[in-house]
Amino acid sequence: MPTVTVGRDLLFAALGETYEKEEFEDLCFRFGIELDEETTLKAMMRKEKHIVEEAGDDGEILYKIEVPANRYDLLCLEGIAQALRVFNGKEETPTYRLADIGKDKMLKMNVKSETSKIRPYVVCAVLRGITFDEARFNSFIDLQDKLHQNICRRRTLVAIGTHDLDTLQGPFTYEALSPVDINFVPLKQTKSFRGDELMEFYKSDQQLTKFLHIIENSPVFPVLYDSKRTVLSLPPIINGAHSAISLQTKNVFIECTATDLTKAKIVLNTMVTAFSEFCERKFEIEPVEVTYDSGESYISPDLTVYDMEVPLSYITASIGVSLEVEKVTSLLNRMQLRAERSESSDSECLLKVHVPPSRSDVLHPCDVMEDVAIAYGYDNIPTTKPASIKPLPLNEISDLLRVEIAMNTYTEVLTWILCSHKESFEMLNRKDDGKSAVKVGNPRGADFEAVRSRLMPGILKTVGSNKDHPKPIKIFEVGDVSLLDETKDVGASNRRHLAVLYCGATSGFELIHGLVDRIMEVMAIPYVPTGEDTGYHVKLSQEPEFLPKIQASIVCKGKIVGHFGIVHPQVLDNFGITDPCSFVEINIEALL
């Protein structure tokens, strides 16, 4: 979950009340967030640099608060404070409104057709008469960063630009031009750069280099201009220095360019609802008209309140508590969802829930039900036991095999589901044919490049990390693997596998072979001669991870369901294992 770092004293000032740490932890728990850590800026820096020093007066106390990933409105101090004030009954949910100005006085954003080649959508708004202090300004910038990392998917879906409107002259245009035709002074610079020069310049910038790939190979770059051809920004990379906002800024122009219009609207609503509180006219946002060359136009932001009807019986049955309609509406009001009894049905009690533009996470009646449960208090919901629970057959078989193999003195291990591509193929003497491995599109590191397609790499890594452990090492794992599957709508499917490894002074091949026979006996699958499909038999195999001629395939009812053998010395060496090993891996689902 995202973690938001806020100053404790600033937060308490915004809440209008001070708390002891335990009291604030309890408030967070009751609201559905969590106080993760109490720290200071100096302590955070020491921790990051692994410096051990005695704690002293480190200055301002900071709270690191974990919030739900879909609650974008809680990604800043202002959003958290407002939500907690409403939750505590200190104020009502704000009513956000658009400034009442005619279309003739409204700022315009004209979108050129060429933007469809790179980043086709844009939404805009103005925060008029805003008052910044240092804390609010820093929070405003930090919220943009949090949104960029979260819903904006590192600026690939949405990029936010904020500008001092008083330095610009409308109407504005959103265009897509050749990099050599774009020239401006970027933020925090004094020299003017062409678009292609900026790509080279920021390759050495630790913060911005990770966003260059989004547009650097495109024949056109997106760019925003005012009426005097002053560049506002080159999204999603950098804003122009001319319109940079500061503590003295009074009118903020916000533009969000995007490849996903829905996400752009959510991001813009999150920005303006969080900080319109500090505008001269509280909770009022000035709209901007966006027009396209095709003739299409719309007004942004869209602050429409979304109305949803939810049956009371659905809420109470899902939570397991009988509540009156008045109690439920009161609980929803505490969660920033105005609610009232609907008059549209006489046969069933319905709640009409008004979802504000700040609550983009409320999409379904189940979201309303969840907010009722949070406000009611999970600790207050009585514990009940379902009348009957019957596990899935696959889980029953998995548990049965776990017990049986453990009784054979093997120890169960749990390994990572994600692994490196090298571990799945090259280190097992295999080549990737592109038909099995489920690869991660944007891995965080080399160890998380793919979803495991077999359990063997994890088992061998475990032995390699414990090679000094007394021998023999006898371990097993029951877990899911993923394989590409065109018949599934997600393109892949999970399969439950069993893997067992013996490592000792000798290979233990006969022990693994005996365990295979025991597994089949437990599964009530008889051994049959080759050619019969009523049971199982083994036949010579040629898997590259095993020694030739000392390995076998397990054939059950005409299908190969697994392999076992002595692990190839090269594979053992790849994983840093010095003792011989025997290994078996079976697809449990194929035995059902």
C-alpha positions as CSV (number, residue, x, y, z in Angstrom):
1,M,0.0,0.0,0.0
2,P,1.2,3.6,-0.6
3,T,2.8,5.3,2.4
4,V,2.3,9.0,2.9
5,T,4.8,10.9,5.1
6,V,3.3,13.9,6.9
7,G,4.4,16.2,9.7
8,R,2.7,15.2,13.0
9,D,2.2,18.7,14.3
10,L,0.9,20.0,10.9
11,L,-1.5,17.1,10.7
12,F,-2.8,17.6,14.3
13,A,-3.2,21.3,13.5
14,A,-5.3,20.4,10.4
15,L,-7.4,18.1,12.5
16,G,-7.9,20.7,15.2
17,E,-6.9,18.3,17.9
18,T,-3.8,16.6,19.3
19,Y,-3.4,12.9,20.0
20,E,-1.1,10.6,21.9
21,K,0.6,8.2,19.5
22,E,-1.6,5.3,20.7
23,E,-4.8,7.4,20.3
24,F,-3.9,8.4,16.8
25,E,-3.1,4.7,15.9
26,D,-6.5,3.8,17.2
27,L,-8.1,6.6,15.0
28,C,-6.3,5.4,12.0
29,F,-7.4,1.8,12.6
30,R,-11.0,2.8,13.0
31,F,-10.8,4.8,9.7
32,G,-9.2,2.0,7.8
33,I,-5.6,3.3,7.5
34,E,-2.5,2.5,9.5
35,L,0.2,4.5,11.3
36,D,3.2,2.6,10.0
37,E,6.0,4.5,11.7
38,E,6.9,7.5,13.8
39,T,10.2,9.0,12.7
40,T,12.1,12.2,11.7
41,L,13.8,13.4,8.6
42,K,17.2,12.9,10.1
43,A,16.3,9.4,11.3
44,M,15.1,8.5,7.8
45,M,18.3,9.7,6.2
46,R,20.4,7.7,8.7
47,K,18.3,4.6,8.0
48,E,18.7,5.1,4.2
49,K,22.5,5.5,4.5
50,H,22.8,2.7,7.2
51,I,24.4,5.1,9.7
52,V,24.2,4.0,13.3
53,E,24.0,7.0,15.7
54,E,22.4,7.5,19.0
55,A,19.0,9.1,18.8
56,G,18.8,12.8,19.8
57,D,16.7,15.8,19.0
58,D,16.1,15.2,15.3
59,G,13.6,18.0,14.8
60,E,10.1,17.6,13.4
61,I,8.3,14.3,14.1
62,L,7.0,12.7,11.0
63,Y,4.2,10.1,10.7
64,K,4.4,7.5,7.9
65,I,0.8,6.5,7.2
66,E,-0.3,3.6,5.0
67,V,-3.4,4.2,2.9
68,P,-5.4,1.9,0.6
69,A,-4.0,1.8,-2.9
70,N,-7.3,3.0,-4.5
71,R,-7.8,5.9,-2.1
72,Y,-6.0,8.6,-4.2
73,D,-7.7,11.3,-2.1
74,L,-5.6,10.2,0.9
75,L,-2.2,10.6,-0.8
76,C,-1.5,14.0,0.9
77,L,-1.9,15.5,4.3
78,E,-4.8,17.7,3.2
79,G,-6.8,14.7,2.0
80,I,-6.1,12.6,5.2
81,A,-7.0,15.6,7.5
82,Q,-10.2,16.3,5.7
83,A,-11.3,12.7,5.7
84,L,-10.5,12.3,9.4
85,R,-12.4,15.5,10.3
86,V,-15.5,14.2,8.5
87,F,-15.0,10.8,10.1
88,N,-14.9,12.5,13.6
89,G,-18.0,14.5,12.8
90,K,-16.1,17.9,13.0
91,E,-17.3,18.9,9.5
92,E,-19.5,17.7,6.7
93,T,-18.3,16.4,3.4
94,P,-17.4,19.4,1.2
95,T,-19.5,20.3,-1.8
96,Y,-17.2,20.9,-4.7
97,R,-18.5,23.2,-7.5
98,L,-17.4,24.8,-10.7
99,A,-17.1,28.6,-10.9
100,D,-20.1,30.1,-12.5
101,I,-18.6,31.7,-15.6
102,G,-19.8,31.8,-19.1
103,K,-18.2,30.0,-22.0
104,D,-17.0,33.3,-23.4
105,K,-14.9,34.0,-20.3
106,M,-13.7,30.4,-19.9
107,L,-10.1,29.5,-20.6
108,K,-9.7,27.4,-23.7
109,M,-7.5,24.4,-24.5
110,N,-7.4,23.6,-28.2
111,V,-6.1,20.1,-29.1
112,K,-4.5,19.5,-32.4
113,S,-5.3,16.2,-34.3
114,E,-1.5,15.3,-34.4
115,T,-1.6,14.5,-30.6
116,S,-3.5,11.3,-31.4
117,K,-0.1,9.9,-32.6
118,I,1.4,10.1,-29.1
119,R,-0.8,11.3,-26.2
120,P,-4.3,12.1,-27.4
121,Y,-6.1,13.4,-24.3
122,V,-5.9,16.5,-22.0
123,V,-8.0,17.8,-19.2
124,C,-7.5,21.2,-17.4
125,A,-8.6,23.3,-14.4
126,V,-7.7,26.5,-12.6
127,L,-7.4,26.9,-8.8
128,R,-8.1,30.6,-8.6
129,G,-7.0,32.7,-5.6
130,I,-5.1,29.9,-3.8
131,T,-2.9,30.6,-0.8
132,F,0.2,28.6,-0.4
133,D,2.6,28.4,2.6
134,E,5.7,26.2,2.5
135,A,3.9,23.1,4.0
136,R,1.0,23.3,1.5
137,F,3.3,24.0,-1.4
138,N,5.5,21.0,-0.6
139,S,2.4,18.8,-0.1
140,F,1.0,20.0,-3.5
141,I,4.2,19.0,-5.3
142,D,4.4,15.7,-3.3
143,L,0.8,14.8,-4.3
144,Q,1.7,15.1,-7.9
145,D,4.7,12.7,-7.4
146,K,2.5,10.2,-5.5
147,L,-0.1,10.2,-8.3
148,H,2.6,9.9,-10.9
149,Q,3.8,6.7,-9.2
150,N,0.4,5.3,-8.5
151,I,-2.6,5.8,-10.8
152,C,-0.5,7.5,-13.5
153,R,1.7,4.4,-13.8
154,R,5.0,6.4,-13.8
155,R,3.5,9.0,-16.2
156,T,2.8,6.4,-18.9
157,L,-1.0,6.9,-18.5
158,V,-1.2,10.5,-17.2
159,A,1.3,13.3,-16.7
160,I,0.5,16.3,-14.5
161,G,1.6,19.9,-15.3
162,T,1.0,22.8,-12.9
163,H,1.7,26.4,-13.9
164,D,1.5,29.9,-12.6
165,L,-1.5,31.2,-14.7
166,D,-0.5,34.8,-14.2
167,T,2.7,34.2,-16.3
168,L,0.7,32.8,-19.2
169,Q,-1.8,34.1,-21.7
170,G,-4.7,31.9,-22.9
171,P,-6.1,30.4,-25.0
172,F,-3.8,27.3,-24.9
173,T,-3.0,24.7,-27.5
174,Y,-1.9,21.1,-27.1
175,E,0.2,20.0,-30.1
176,A,2.5,17.2,-31.3
177,L,5.5,18.4,-33.1
178,S,8.9,17.1,-34.4
179,P,11.5,17.3,-31.6
180,V,13.6,19.7,-33.6
181,D,10.7,22.2,-33.8
182,I,10.3,22.4,-30.0
183,N,12.5,24.8,-28.2
184,F,12.2,26.1,-24.6
185,V,13.9,26.6,-21.2
186,P,13.0,23.6,-19.0
187,L,12.2,23.8,-15.3
188,K,15.2,24.7,-13.1
189,Q,17.4,25.5,-16.1
190,T,18.5,28.8,-17.7
191,K,19.4,27.5,-21.2
192,S,17.0,26.8,-24.0
193,F,16.9,23.2,-25.4
194,R,15.4,21.6,-28.5
195,G,13.2,18.6,-27.8
196,D,15.8,16.1,-29.0
197,E,18.5,17.8,-27.0
198,L,16.4,17.5,-23.9
199,M,16.3,13.7,-24.3
200,E,20.1,13.6,-24.3
201,F,20.4,16.1,-21.5
202,Y,18.1,14.2,-19.1
203,K,19.7,10.8,-19.7
204,S,22.0,11.7,-16.8
205,D,19.3,12.9,-14.6
206,Q,18.4,10.4,-11.9
207,Q,14.8,11.5,-11.5
208,L,13.8,12.1,-15.1
209,T,15.7,9.5,-17.1
210,K,13.2,6.8,-16.2
211,F,10.4,8.7,-18.0
212,L,12.3,9.4,-21.3
213,H,11.4,6.0,-22.9
214,I,7.7,7.1,-23.0
215,I,8.3,9.5,-25.9
216,E,12.0,9.5,-27.0
217,N,11.5,7.1,-29.9
218,S,8.4,8.9,-31.2
219,P,8.6,11.0,-34.4
220,V,6.5,13.7,-32.6
221,F,6.6,15.0,-29.0
222,P,3.6,16.4,-27.2
223,V,3.9,20.0,-26.2
224,L,1.6,22.7,-24.7
225,Y,1.7,26.4,-25.7
226,D,-0.1,29.5,-24.6
227,S,-1.3,32.2,-27.1
228,K,2.2,33.8,-27.2
229,R,3.8,30.4,-28.1
230,T,5.3,30.1,-24.6
231,V,5.9,26.4,-23.8
232,L,4.0,25.3,-20.7
233,S,5.4,21.7,-20.7
234,L,6.8,18.8,-22.7
235,P,4.7,16.0,-21.2
236,P,5.5,13.6,-19.6
237,I,9.0,14.8,-19.1
238,I,9.3,18.4,-17.8
239,N,7.5,21.7,-17.4
240,G,8.8,25.0,-18.8
241,A,10.7,27.3,-16.4
242,H,8.6,30.3,-17.6
243,S,5.4,29.2,-15.8
244,A,6.9,27.5,-12.7
245,I,4.8,27.8,-9.6
246,S,6.1,29.2,-6.3
247,L,4.9,30.2,-2.9
248,Q,3.8,33.5,-4.4
249,T,1.6,31.9,-7.0
250,K,-2.1,32.8,-6.6
251,N,-3.7,31.2,-9.7
252,V,-2.6,27.7,-10.6
253,F,-3.4,26.2,-14.1
254,I,-3.4,22.4,-14.0
255,E,-3.2,20.3,-17.2
256,C,-3.1,16.5,-17.3
257,T,-2.2,14.9,-20.6
258,A,-3.0,11.3,-21.0
259,T,-3.3,8.1,-23.0
260,D,-6.3,7.2,-20.7
261,L,-9.0,9.8,-20.4
262,T,-10.8,8.2,-17.5
263,K,-7.5,8.1,-15.4
264,A,-6.8,11.8,-16.4
265,K,-10.2,12.9,-15.1
266,I,-9.6,11.0,-11.8
267,V,-6.1,12.6,-11.4
268,L,-7.4,16.1,-12.1
269,N,-10.3,15.7,-9.7
270,T,-7.9,14.4,-7.0
271,M,-5.7,17.5,-7.4
272,V,-8.4,20.1,-7.4
273,T,-10.5,18.6,-4.6
274,A,-7.5,18.3,-2.3
275,F,-6.4,21.9,-2.6
276,S,-9.5,23.9,-3.5
277,E,-10.0,24.2,0.2
278,F,-7.3,26.9,0.1
279,C,-8.8,28.9,-2.7
280,E,-10.3,32.4,-2.1
281,R,-13.7,30.8,-2.8
282,K,-13.5,27.6,-0.8
283,F,-14.1,24.4,-2.8
284,E,-14.7,26.3,-6.0
285,I,-12.8,25.3,-9.2
286,E,-12.6,27.3,-12.4
287,P,-13.4,25.1,-15.4
288,V,-11.5,25.0,-18.8
289,E,-13.1,24.2,-22.1
290,V,-11.2,21.5,-24.1
291,T,-11.9,21.5,-27.9
292,Y,-10.5,19.2,-30.6
293,D,-10.0,19.7,-34.3
294,S,-12.7,17.2,-34.9
295,G,-15.3,19.5,-33.3
296,E,-15.6,17.5,-30.1
297,S,-15.4,19.5,-26.9
298,Y,-16.0,19.1,-23.1
299,I,-15.7,21.1,-19.9
300,S,-13.2,19.9,-17.3
301,P,-13.0,19.1,-14.5
302,D,-16.1,16.9,-14.2
303,L,-17.3,17.4,-10.6
304,T,-20.5,15.5,-11.1
305,V,-21.8,13.7,-8.0
306,Y,-22.4,10.0,-8.9
307,D,-25.6,8.6,-7.5
308,M,-25.8,5.0,-6.7
309,E,-28.8,3.0,-5.3
310,V,-27.8,0.2,-2.9
311,P,-30.2,-2.3,-1.2
312,L,-30.0,-2.1,2.6
313,S,-30.3,-5.9,2.7
314,Y,-27.2,-6.2,0.6
315,I,-25.1,-4.2,3.1
316,T,-26.4,-5.8,6.2
317,A,-26.2,-9.4,4.8
318,S,-22.7,-8.9,3.6
319,I,-21.5,-7.4,6.9
320,G,-23.5,-9.8,9.1
321,V,-25.0,-7.1,11.3
322,S,-28.6,-6.0,11.4
323,L,-28.6,-2.2,11.0
324,E,-31.4,0.4,10.6
325,V,-31.4,2.6,7.6
326,E,-30.7,5.7,9.7
327,K,-27.7,4.1,11.2
328,V,-26.3,3.1,7.8
329,T,-26.8,6.6,6.4
330,S,-25.0,8.0,9.4
331,L,-22.1,5.7,9.0
332,L,-21.8,6.5,5.3
333,N,-21.9,10.3,6.0
334,R,-18.8,9.7,8.2
335,M,-17.0,8.1,5.2
336,Q,-17.7,11.2,3.0
337,L,-20.6,9.5,1.2
338,R,-23.9,11.4,1.6
339,A,-26.7,8.9,1.8
340,E,-30.4,8.9,2.3
341,R,-33.3,6.5,2.0
342,S,-34.4,6.2,-1.7
343,E,-38.1,6.7,-2.6
344,S,-37.8,4.8,-5.8
345,S,-38.9,1.4,-4.4
346,D,-41.7,0.5,-2.0
347,S,-41.0,-3.2,-1.9
348,E,-37.3,-3.0,-0.8
349,C,-35.4,-0.5,1.3
350,L,-32.9,1.2,-0.9
351,L,-30.2,3.7,0.0
352,K,-29.4,6.5,-2.4
353,V,-25.7,7.2,-2.1
354,H,-24.1,10.4,-3.4
355,V,-20.5,9.7,-4.4
356,P,-18.4,12.9,-4.5
357,P,-15.8,13.5,-7.2
358,S,-13.0,12.9,-4.6
359,R,-14.1,9.3,-4.1
360,S,-13.2,7.7,-7.4
361,D,-12.7,4.4,-5.6
362,V,-16.5,3.9,-5.1
363,L,-17.5,1.9,-8.2
364,H,-19.9,-0.8,-7.0
365,P,-22.3,-1.5,-4.1
366,C,-19.6,-3.6,-2.5
367,D,-17.5,-0.4,-2.0
368,V,-20.4,1.2,-0.2
369,M,-20.8,-1.9,2.0
370,E,-17.1,-1.8,2.8
371,D,-17.3,1.8,4.0
372,V,-20.2,0.9,6.2
373,A,-18.2,-1.9,7.7
374,I,-15.2,0.4,8.3
375,A,-17.3,3.1,10.0
376,Y,-19.2,0.5,12.0
377,G,-15.9,-1.0,13.2
378,Y,-14.6,-4.4,12.2
379,D,-14.0,-5.2,15.9
380,N,-17.8,-4.7,16.5
381,I,-18.8,-7.2,13.9
382,P,-19.6,-10.5,15.7
383,T,-17.5,-13.5,14.7
384,T,-19.5,-16.2,13.0
385,K,-18.6,-19.6,11.6
386,P,-20.1,-20.6,8.2
387,A,-22.5,-23.6,8.4
388,S,-20.2,-25.7,6.3
389,I,-16.8,-25.3,4.6
390,K,-15.8,-27.8,2.0
391,P,-12.3,-27.4,0.5
392,L,-11.6,-27.7,-3.2
393,P,-10.5,-31.2,-4.3
394,L,-7.2,-29.9,-5.4
395,N,-6.5,-28.4,-2.0
396,E,-7.6,-31.6,-0.3
397,I,-5.1,-33.6,-2.4
398,S,-2.4,-31.0,-1.8
399,D,-2.8,-31.2,2.0
400,L,-2.9,-35.0,1.8
401,L,0.4,-35.1,-0.1
402,R,2.0,-32.6,2.2
403,V,1.3,-34.9,5.2
404,E,2.4,-38.0,3.4
405,I,5.8,-36.6,2.3
406,A,6.4,-35.0,5.6
407,M,5.9,-38.4,7.2
408,N,8.7,-39.6,4.9
409,T,11.0,-37.1,6.8
410,Y,11.0,-34.4,4.2
411,T,10.8,-30.7,5.2
412,E,8.4,-28.4,3.4
413,V,9.8,-25.1,2.0
414,L,8.1,-22.1,0.4
415,T,9.9,-20.2,-2.4
416,W,9.2,-17.1,-4.4
417,I,6.7,-17.3,-7.2
418,L,8.7,-14.7,-9.2
419,C,12.1,-15.6,-10.4
420,S,14.7,-14.6,-13.0
421,H,14.5,-15.7,-16.6
422,K,18.1,-17.1,-16.3
423,E,17.1,-19.4,-13.3
424,S,14.1,-20.8,-15.3
425,F,16.1,-21.7,-18.4
426,E,19.8,-21.1,-18.8
427,M,20.7,-22.4,-15.3
428,L,18.6,-25.5,-15.9
429,N,20.3,-26.2,-19.3
430,R,17.1,-25.2,-21.1
431,K,16.3,-22.8,-23.9
432,D,13.2,-20.6,-23.9
433,D,11.0,-21.5,-26.8
434,G,8.7,-18.6,-26.0
435,K,5.7,-20.9,-25.4
436,S,5.7,-21.4,-21.7
437,A,7.2,-18.7,-19.5
438,V,5.0,-15.9,-18.3
439,K,7.3,-12.8,-18.3
440,V,6.8,-9.7,-16.2
441,G,6.5,-6.6,-18.4
442,N,8.2,-4.1,-16.2
443,P,10.2,-6.1,-13.5
444,R,11.7,-4.3,-10.5
445,G,14.9,-6.3,-10.8
446,A,16.5,-9.3,-12.4
447,D,15.1,-11.6,-9.7
448,F,11.5,-10.8,-10.7
449,E,11.6,-11.2,-14.4
450,A,9.1,-14.1,-14.8
451,V,6.5,-16.2,-13.0
452,R,8.0,-19.6,-12.3
453,S,6.9,-22.3,-14.7
454,R,8.4,-25.0,-12.5
455,L,9.3,-25.4,-8.9
456,M,12.8,-26.7,-9.5
457,P,14.7,-23.3,-9.5
458,G,13.4,-22.3,-6.1
459,I,14.2,-25.7,-4.6
460,L,17.7,-25.7,-6.0
461,K,18.3,-22.1,-4.8
462,T,17.2,-23.2,-1.3
463,V,19.7,-26.0,-1.2
464,G,22.4,-23.7,-2.7
465,S,21.8,-21.2,0.2
466,N,22.0,-24.0,2.8
467,K,24.8,-26.1,1.4
468,D,26.6,-26.1,4.7
469,H,23.6,-27.7,6.4
470,P,24.1,-31.3,7.6
471,K,23.4,-33.9,5.0
472,P,21.2,-35.3,3.8
473,I,18.9,-32.3,2.9
474,K,15.4,-33.6,2.2
475,I,13.0,-30.9,1.2
476,F,9.7,-30.5,-0.8
477,E,7.3,-27.9,-2.0
478,V,3.7,-27.9,-3.1
479,G,2.8,-24.7,-5.0
480,D,1.4,-23.1,-8.1
481,V,3.3,-22.4,-11.3
482,S,2.1,-20.4,-14.3
483,L,2.2,-21.3,-18.0
484,L,1.1,-19.4,-21.1
485,D,-2.4,-20.5,-22.1
486,E,-4.1,-19.0,-25.2
487,T,-7.4,-20.6,-24.1
488,K,-7.6,-18.3,-21.0
489,D,-8.7,-14.6,-21.3
490,V,-5.6,-13.5,-19.3
491,G,-3.3,-15.5,-21.5
492,A,-2.0,-17.8,-18.8
493,S,-3.1,-20.4,-16.3
494,N,-1.9,-21.7,-12.9
495,R,-1.1,-25.3,-12.2
496,R,-0.4,-27.0,-8.9
497,H,2.9,-28.8,-8.8
498,L,4.7,-31.0,-6.2
499,A,8.5,-31.0,-6.1
500,V,10.8,-33.1,-3.9
501,L,14.6,-33.0,-3.6
502,Y,17.1,-35.3,-1.9
503,C,20.7,-34.0,-1.5
504,G,23.4,-36.1,0.3
505,A,26.7,-38.0,0.0
506,T,24.9,-40.1,-2.6
507,S,22.3,-39.0,-5.1
508,G,19.4,-40.9,-3.4
509,F,17.8,-41.7,-6.7
510,E,16.3,-44.9,-5.3
511,L,14.7,-42.9,-2.5
512,I,13.1,-40.4,-5.0
513,H,11.9,-43.3,-7.2
514,G,10.4,-45.0,-4.1
515,L,8.7,-41.7,-3.2
516,V,7.1,-41.5,-6.7
517,D,5.6,-45.0,-6.2
518,R,4.3,-44.0,-2.7
519,I,2.7,-40.8,-4.1
520,M,0.9,-42.9,-6.8
521,E,-0.2,-45.4,-4.1
522,V,-1.7,-42.6,-2.0
523,M,-3.5,-41.3,-5.1
524,A,-4.8,-44.8,-5.7
525,I,-3.2,-45.0,-9.1
526,P,-1.9,-48.5,-9.9
527,Y,1.3,-49.3,-11.7
528,V,0.6,-50.7,-15.2
529,P,2.7,-52.0,-18.0
530,T,3.7,-49.6,-20.8
531,G,0.9,-49.2,-23.3
532,E,-2.0,-49.4,-20.8
533,D,-3.9,-46.2,-19.8
534,T,-5.5,-47.4,-16.6
535,G,-2.7,-46.4,-14.3
536,Y,0.9,-45.1,-14.4
537,H,4.3,-46.3,-15.5
538,V,7.7,-44.7,-16.1
539,K,9.8,-44.4,-19.2
540,L,13.2,-43.1,-20.1
541,S,13.2,-39.3,-20.7
542,Q,15.7,-36.7,-22.1
543,E,15.3,-33.6,-19.9
544,P,18.4,-31.4,-20.0
545,E,18.3,-30.7,-16.2
546,F,18.9,-34.4,-15.4
547,L,21.8,-36.8,-16.2
548,P,21.2,-38.7,-19.4
549,K,19.9,-42.3,-18.9
550,I,19.4,-41.7,-15.2
551,Q,16.0,-40.0,-15.5
552,A,12.5,-40.9,-16.3
553,S,9.1,-39.5,-17.2
554,I,6.0,-40.3,-15.2
555,V,3.2,-41.3,-17.5
556,C,-0.3,-41.4,-16.0
557,K,-3.3,-42.5,-18.1
558,G,-1.4,-41.8,-21.3
559,K,-0.1,-38.3,-20.3
560,I,3.3,-37.3,-19.0
561,V,2.6,-35.7,-15.6
562,G,6.1,-35.3,-14.2
563,H,9.8,-36.1,-14.4
564,F,12.4,-37.4,-11.9
565,G,16.1,-38.2,-12.0
566,I,19.6,-37.3,-10.9
567,V,20.2,-33.6,-11.3
568,H,22.9,-32.7,-13.9
569,P,26.2,-31.7,-12.4
570,Q,26.3,-28.5,-14.5
571,V,22.9,-27.5,-13.1
572,L,24.1,-28.1,-9.6
573,D,27.2,-26.0,-10.3
574,N,25.0,-23.2,-11.6
575,F,23.2,-23.1,-8.2
576,G,26.4,-23.5,-6.2
577,I,25.6,-27.0,-5.0
578,T,28.5,-29.4,-4.4
579,D,26.7,-32.6,-3.5
580,P,24.7,-34.9,-5.8
581,C,20.9,-34.5,-5.8
582,S,17.9,-36.3,-7.1
583,F,14.7,-34.5,-7.9
584,V,11.1,-35.1,-8.9
585,E,8.4,-32.7,-10.0
586,I,4.8,-33.7,-10.6
587,N,1.7,-31.9,-11.9
588,I,-0.8,-32.7,-9.2
589,E,-3.8,-31.5,-11.2
590,A,-3.1,-34.0,-13.9
591,L,-3.6,-36.8,-11.3
592,L,-7.1,-35.8,-10.3
